[in-house]
Amino acid sequence: MTKSPSDESLRSHTSSSGGSNGGHNSNSTGNNSSGGGNKGFRPEDAIQTFGAKLLPYEQSEIFNYVRVFFVGSQAKKRGGVIGGPNNCGYDDENGSYQLVAHDHIAYRYEILKVIGKGSFGQ
């Protein structure tokens, strides 16, 4: 299950999925103007703001995106290897993506939890 960040969660710079101690501060990113709506961060600004919370692979990969909306700073991230096997280490030996709760998908969505394995699941 993934969640697109809401304008409200981006304005507050927290994930709206957070509970009592799980607010996941600094996960969502935002650059809001008075015109409304979240415009995200430029990759350079996201690196400057959240670089310490990003893996080396992510610090390189982030420049493939025009805007950054979510970085998954509270996730227990799986380290990727640029050019490595199995989608740089993010897939298992069968080619299935290995989900990590509260990580990002394409710097835009938060992975909340696995809700099923699907028709072709493990």
N, C-alpha and C positions, 0 to 999 in steps of 0.2 A: 504494500500500500504506500502510495506517495501522496504528498500534499504540496500543492502550489502555495507559496507564501501569500498571505493576504496583505492588503495595504496596511491594515492595522498592525500586524505583527512586524512588518518592515519598518513602520514609523517608530515603533518602540525598540527596534533592534533586538527583539527576542522572538523565539519560536512560540507560536500560539499553542503548541502541543505540550508545553511545560506544565508540570504540576507544582507541588509545594517546594521541592528543592530541585526541580528539573526544568527551570525556566530556559535553559540552554542559551544564556546570554551570549551575545556576540555571534550567534549563528547566522541570523538573517542580516542582510546588508541593505542599505537603502540610501538613496540620494533623492530626497523629495523636494520638489519646488512647490510653490503655492498653487500651481496649476493642478495638483492632485496626482495620485498614482505614483507607484514606485518605479523609478527609472534605473535602479540598481547602481552598481559601481562600475567604473572602467576597470579592466584587469590591473592596471598599474596602481590604482587607488586601493583595490582590494588587497593587493600584495602589501602595500604600505600599512594598511589597517589590520589585516588578519594574517600576514605572512608567517608569524611565529606559530600559528595554529595549522598551517598547511604543510603537507609533506613535500619533500624536494620535487617529486614527480608532479604534484599539483601546482607547484610554483612555476613549472615549465608549461604544463598543460593549460593553465588558466588563460594564457594568451591566445588560445584558439577560440575564445569566446568574446563577443563584442561587449556584453554586459554580464555582471555577476550579481546574483540575487541571494544566494545561500552558499555557505562554505562548509557547513557541518563541523564547526569547531569543537563541539562536544562529543563527536563520534570517536569510537575506538577504531581508528582507521587502519586499513590493511595497506601496507607499503607496496607501491608498485615499482616496477623496474622498467625504465624506458627501453623499448625494443625487446623486452623479455617475452617468454612464451605465455600462452594462455591469456591473451589480451593484457599483456604487461603484468600478469600476476593477479588480475582481478577476477578471472574465471577459474572454475575447477577443471579437472582433467577431461570432463565431458563437454566443456564449452559453456557451462551454465554460470551466469554471473553470481558471485558470492555477495549477498546483501550484507550490509553493515548498518544497523539501526542508527538513525540520526545523521547519517552521512548524506551527501548531496548526489543528485543526478544532474549532470551538465550544469552545475553551479546555479540551478534554478529551483529544484524540488528537493524536499526532505524525505528520506526513507523513514517511515514511521515504524512499520513492522511487517513481517512476512504474514500474509493472510491465506496462503495456499501455495501449492506447488504447481498447479496448472495441469493441463492435459498431458504434457510431455515432461512432467516434473521427475525428480529423482525418486 
